[in-house]
Amino acid sequence: IKFLLDYSSGMPIYRQIIDQIRFGIASGQLKLGEQLPTAERFAVELKGKSKYGIQAYKELENQNILETQQGTGTLLAKRTM
């Protein structure tokens, strides 16, 4: 998934990431169990501000939408929403 972030929208960046992941799931662009970009990749895409990706991932993990596995990375949970 390619994240399209609008820094001038007034909506927090982490919230935009969450909304785009949820939309990706709902639209079928993202499949259950699919691997997502790492926090390091977010740091590159967000010009060194990986905290937004980490914050979004933590919130989605708390909602059981994402799961992080040692050695595998961040995946969409097998069951979401």
DODOLO-361203 format. One record per atom (N, C-alpha, C): x negated, y negated, z negated; residue in one letter; residue number from 1. Coordinates in steps of 0.2 Angstrom, whole numbers, plus 2048, in hexadecimal, padded with zeros to 3 digits. Atoms other than C-alpha are relative to their C-alpha. Layout:
BEGIN
[rec [X Y Z] a NUM],
...
This chain:
BEGIN
[rec [7FC 806 800] i 1],
[rec [800 800 800] i 1],
[rec [7FB 7FA 800] i 1],
[rec [803 806 800] k 2],
[rec [7FA 7EF 804] k 2],
[rec [804 7FB 7FC] k 2],
[rec [7FD 805 804] f 3],
[rec [7FE 7E2 7F7] f 3],
[rec [800 7F9 803] f 3],
[rec [800 807 7FD] l 4],
[rec [804 7D1 7FD] l 4],
[rec [802 7FC 7FA] l 4],
[rec [7FF 804 806] l 5],
[rec [802 7C5 7EF] l 5],
[rec [800 7F9 802] l 5],
[rec [7FF 807 7FF] d 6],
[rec [808 7B3 7EF] d 6],
[rec [7FE 7FC 7FA] d 6],
[rec [803 803 806] y 7],
[rec [7FD 7A9 7E3] y 7],
[rec [804 7F9 7FE] y 7],
[rec [7FC 807 800] s 8],
[rec [809 799 7E6] s 8],
[rec [807 801 7FE] s 8],
[rec [7F9 7FE 801] s 9],
[rec [819 7A2 7E2] s 9],
[rec [803 7FE 7F9] s 9],
[rec [7FE 801 806] g 10],
[rec [81A 79F 7D0] g 10],
[rec [801 806 7FC] g 10],
[rec [7FF 7FA 804] m 11],
[rec [81D 7B1 7CC] m 11],
[rec [7F9 803 7FF] m 11],
[rec [806 7FE 802] p 12],
[rec [80F 7B9 7C2] p 12],
[rec [7FD 806 805] p 12],
[rec [803 7FB 7FB] i 13],
[rec [803 7C4 7CD] i 13],
[rec [801 807 7FE] i 13],
[rec [7FF 7F9 802] y 14],
[rec [805 7D3 7C2] y 14],
[rec [807 802 801] y 14],
[rec [7F9 7FF 7FF] r 15],
[rec [818 7D2 7C4] r 15],
[rec [801 801 808] r 15],
[rec [800 7FF 7F9] q 16],
[rec [816 7D1 7D7] q 16],
[rec [7FE 807 802] q 16],
[rec [802 7F9 7FF] i 17],
[rec [80C 7E1 7D7] i 17],
[rec [805 805 7FE] i 17],
[rec [7FB 7FB 803] i 18],
[rec [819 7EA 7CC] i 18],
[rec [806 800 805] i 18],
[rec [7FA 800 7FB] d 19],
[rec [827 7E4 7D8] d 19],
[rec [7FE 804 806] d 19],
[rec [802 7FD 7FA] q 20],
[rec [81D 7EA 7E7] q 20],
[rec [800 807 800] q 20],
[rec [800 7F9 801] i 21],
[rec [81A 7FB 7E0] i 21],
[rec [807 803 7FF] i 21],
[rec [7F9 7FE 801] r 22],
[rec [82C 7FD 7DB] r 22],
[rec [803 800 807] r 22],
[rec [7FD 800 7FA] f 23],
[rec [831 7F8 7EC] f 23],
[rec [7FD 805 805] f 23],
[rec [803 7FA 7FC] g 24],
[rec [825 804 7F4] g 24],
[rec [803 806 7FF] g 24],
[rec [7FC 7FA 802] i 25],
[rec [82D 812 7EA] i 25],
[rec [807 800 803] i 25],
[rec [7F9 800 7FE] a 26],
[rec [83E 80D 7EE] a 26],
[rec [801 800 808] a 26],
[rec [7FF 7FF 7F8] s 27],
[rec [83B 80B 801] s 27],
[rec [7FD 806 803] s 27],
[rec [804 7FA 7FE] g 28],
[rec [831 81B 802] g 28],
[rec [7F9 7FF 803] g 28],
[rec [807 802 7FE] q 29],
[rec [821 812 807] q 29],
[rec [7FB 804 7FB] q 29],
[rec [805 7FC 805] l 30],
[rec [819 81A 7F7] l 30],
[rec [804 806 7FE] l 30],
[rec [7FD 7FA 802] k 31],
[rec [81C 82C 7F3] k 31],
[rec [7FE 802 7F9] k 31],
[rec [801 7FE 806] l 32],
[rec [81D 834 7E2] l 32],
[rec [7F9 804 800] l 32],
[rec [807 7FD 800] g 33],
[rec [80B 83A 7DD] g 33],
[rec [7FB 7FD 804] g 33],
[rec [805 804 7FC] e 34],
[rec [803 82E 7E9] e 34],
[rec [7FB 7FC 7FC] e 34],
[rec [806 804 804] q 35],
[rec [7F2 826 7E3] q 35],
[rec [801 7F9 802] q 35],
[rec [800 808 7FE] l 36],
[rec [7F2 813 7E2] l 36],
[rec [7F9 7FE 7FF] l 36],
[rec [807 803 800] p 37],
[rec [7E3 807 7E3] p 37],
[rec [7FE 800 7F8] p 37],
[rec [802 800 807] t 38],
[rec [7D8 807 7D4] t 38],
[rec [7FF 7F8 7FE] t 38],
[rec [800 806 802] a 39],
[rec [7D6 7F8 7C9] a 39],
[rec [7FA 7FC 803] a 39],
[rec [806 803 7FD] e 40],
[rec [7C5 7F5 7D1] e 40],
[rec [802 7FD 807] e 40],
[rec [7FE 803 7F9] r 41],
[rec [7CD 7F3 7E2] r 41],
[rec [804 7FA 7FF] r 41],
[rec [7FC 806 802] f 42],
[rec [7D9 7E7 7DA] f 42],
[rec [7FC 7FA 7FF] f 42],
[rec [805 805 801] a 43],
[rec [7CA 7DD 7D5] a 43],
[rec [7FE 7FD 806] a 43],
[rec [803 802 7F9] v 44],
[rec [7C4 7DC 7E7] v 44],
[rec [806 7FC 803] v 44],
[rec [7FA 803 7FD] e 45],
[rec [7D6 7D8 7ED] e 45],
[rec [802 7F9 7FD] e 45],
[rec [7FD 806 803] l 46],
[rec [7DA 7CB 7E0] l 46],
[rec [7FA 7FB 7FE] l 46],
[rec [805 804 801] k 47],
[rec [7C9 7C3 7E1] k 47],
[rec [7FD 800 7F9] k 47],
[rec [803 800 807] g 48],
[rec [7C2 7C9 7D0] g 48],
[rec [805 800 7FB] g 48],
[rec [7FB 800 805] k 49],
[rec [7D2 7C9 7C7] k 49],
[rec [804 806 7FF] k 49],
[rec [7FD 7FA 801] s 50],
[rec [7D5 7DB 7C3] s 50],
[rec [805 801 7FB] s 50],
[rec [7FC 800 806] k 51],
[rec [7DE 7D7 7B3] k 51],
[rec [807 800 802] k 51],
[rec [7F9 7FF 7FE] y 52],
[rec [7EE 7D5 7BD] y 52],
[rec [802 807 802] y 52],
[rec [7FF 7F9 7FE] g 53],
[rec [7ED 7E6 7C5] g 53],
[rec [800 804 7FA] g 53],
[rec [800 7FC 806] i 54],
[rec [7E9 7ED 7B4] i 54],
[rec [806 7FF 7FC] i 54],
[rec [7FA 802 803] q 55],
[rec [7F7 7E4 7AC] q 55],
[rec [807 803 803] q 55],
[rec [7FA 7FD 7FD] a 56],
[rec [804 7EA 7B9] a 56],
[rec [800 808 7FF] a 56],
[rec [801 7F9 801] y 57],
[rec [7FD 7FC 7B8] y 57],
[rec [802 802 7F9] y 57],
[rec [7FE 7FE 807] k 58],
[rec [7FF 7FC 7A5] k 58],
[rec [808 800 7FF] k 58],
[rec [7F9 801 801] e 59],
[rec [811 7F6 7A6] e 59],
[rec [803 806 804] e 59],
[rec [7FD 7FA 7FD] l 60],
[rec [815 803 7B3] l 60],
[rec [7FF 807 7FD] l 60],
[rec [801 7FA 804] e 61],
[rec [80D 811 7A9] e 61],
[rec [805 800 7FA] e 61],
[rec [7FB 800 806] n 62],
[rec [818 80B 79A] n 62],
[rec [807 802 802] n 62],
[rec [7F9 7FF 7FD] q 63],
[rec [827 80D 7A5] q 63],
[rec [800 807 803] q 63],
[rec [801 7F9 7FD] n 64],
[rec [821 81F 7AB] n 64],
[rec [800 800 807] n 64],
[rec [800 800 7F8] i 65],
[rec [81F 819 7BD] i 65],
[rec [7F9 802 802] i 65],
[rec [807 7FE 7FF] l 66],
[rec [80C 81B 7BD] l 66],
[rec [7FD 804 7FB] l 66],
[rec [804 7FC 805] e 67],
[rec [800 827 7B5] e 67],
[rec [7F9 800 802] e 67],
[rec [807 800 7FE] t 68],
[rec [7EE 826 7B4] t 68],
[rec [7FD 806 7FD] t 68],
[rec [803 7FA 802] q 69],
[rec [7E4 836 7B4] q 69],
[rec [7F8 7FF 801] q 69],
[rec [808 800 800] q 70],
[rec [7D1 837 7B0] q 70],
[rec [7FE 804 806] q 70],
[rec [803 7FD 7FB] g 71],
[rec [7C7 83A 7BF] g 71],
[rec [804 800 807] g 71],
[rec [7FC 800 7FA] t 72],
[rec [7D6 839 7CB] t 72],
[rec [802 7F9 802] t 72],
[rec [7FE 807 7FF] g 73],
[rec [7DC 827 7C9] g 73],
[rec [807 7FF 7FE] g 73],
[rec [7F9 801 802] t 74],
[rec [7ED 81F 7C8] t 74],
[rec [804 802 806] t 74],
[rec [7FB 7FD 7FB] l 75],
[rec [7FB 828 7D0] l 75],
[rec [807 7FE 7FE] l 75],
[rec [7F9 801 801] l 76],
[rec [80E 825 7D2] l 76],
[rec [802 807 7FC] l 76],
[rec [7FE 7FB 804] a 77],
[rec [816 830 7C5] a 77],
[rec [804 805 804] a 77],
[rec [7FC 7FB 7FC] k 78],
[rec [81E 840 7CB] k 78],
[rec [808 7FE 800] k 78],
[rec [7F9 802 800] r 79],
[rec [82F 839 7C5] r 79],
[rec [7FF 7F9 7FE] r 79],
[rec [800 808 802] t 80],
[rec [832 826 7C4] t 80],
[rec [807 7FE 800] t 80],
[rec [7FA 804 801] m 81],
[rec [840 81A 7C0] m 81],
[rec [805 805 7FE] m 81],
